[in-house]
């Protein structure tokens, strides 16, 4: 008996024209986003000299997304996802353009810069569930794991090159160009969505209840699947304990390594280069490299990387550790996301992905704010040490989780029919 979920080589999915178009546009857009995500914390730290404002950037970016993620999940199941994406990407373009114009106008107050960031978060919340679920509409079932993996590749290529490009632009031209490129990148995505024709697989769901009721239904469904439940927990652990290394890298660059803008960008690039290097493990078939193993290895490696970074004082010695840490953390983040995509019932896909994304987006600013406050009080390296140790404790707890522990992440797709009514 053959494995019906066996995954082809990840890059073979790019032979699908619609997926390749979407993937390429997302790569451009995410590169622009990461240029902006490096630029704003950098200028906030320059203006204020406080790591707390760096944490506020994550808060402004993620809180609107968290609040609107449930509505985004309902939209992803109720309406044509391509049309939802066109609307939300146009809104995101307007927010990014506003941020660029605010900077050009000479505004240097932190609040003035964070307001457009908050509007970007609004459209991100409405967009994310449709963006993730849309991948399922572009490829056949036996290519889904490879497609989800390849989506992680483009995200981390962007995460690698966006900060590098932003660091170079900050050094030679200032923040305005990085913010403009972010705005222009959304135009590319809108154009791509206009020419894409998704497979006729999405079954629009009639949802008679309030958004809150739909969110509760999704949570109940998730609670009944150990693999999905554990994947959500893994995403929370990665968000609170792992993701702060990205925002706190600016504090490390200034207070520990004493390096310039370009080398600060290189720290973020190193994290993402590591993420790209680990993708072949995720792209492998379920029998060759189960997702449970990917998440377990990622938690162990991420913990070790954070603890090591908390000890090292030399920039060039720490740089390869950043590569290793990035490789480990993507196994957690992309691995848990893929677990949910592979298991979830199709008629609940948008809402379940929205809940997953909502919990993750809530975890990231919590970690960033804890990092900012702790770094100002006792230093950034003690904070990273605590994150690494806590991540090891979380790994032990997840391995002992009821219903087969981490192995429950390898459960097959839930093809059960939706309940009547």
HELIX and SHEET records of a PDB file:
HELIX    1   1 UNK A   10  UNK A   15  5                                   6    
HELIX    2   2 UNK A   17  UNK A   48  1                                  32    
HELIX    3   3 UNK A   51  UNK A   78  1                                  28    
HELIX    4   4 UNK A   81  UNK A  104  1                                  24    
HELIX    5   5 UNK A  110  UNK A  138  1                                  29    
HELIX    6   6 UNK A  141  UNK A  143  5                                   3    
HELIX    7   7 UNK A  144  UNK A  172  1                                  29    
HELIX    8   8 UNK A  175  UNK A  195  1                                  21    
HELIX    9   9 UNK A  211  UNK A  223  1                                  13    
HELIX   10  10 UNK A  226  UNK A  237  1                                  12    
HELIX   11  11 UNK A  238  UNK A  242  3                                   5    
HELIX   12  12 UNK A  244  UNK A  252  1                                   9    
HELIX   13  13 UNK A  253  UNK A  257  3                                   5    
HELIX   14  14 UNK A  261  UNK A  283  1                                  23    
HELIX   15  15 UNK A  291  UNK A  309  1                                  19    
HELIX   16  16 UNK A  315  UNK A  343  1                                  29    
HELIX   17  17 UNK A  346  UNK A  348  5                                   3    
HELIX   18  18 UNK A  349  UNK A  378  1                                  30    
HELIX   19  19 UNK A  380  UNK A  399  1                                  20    
HELIX   20  20 UNK A  405  UNK A  410  5                                   6    
END                                                                             
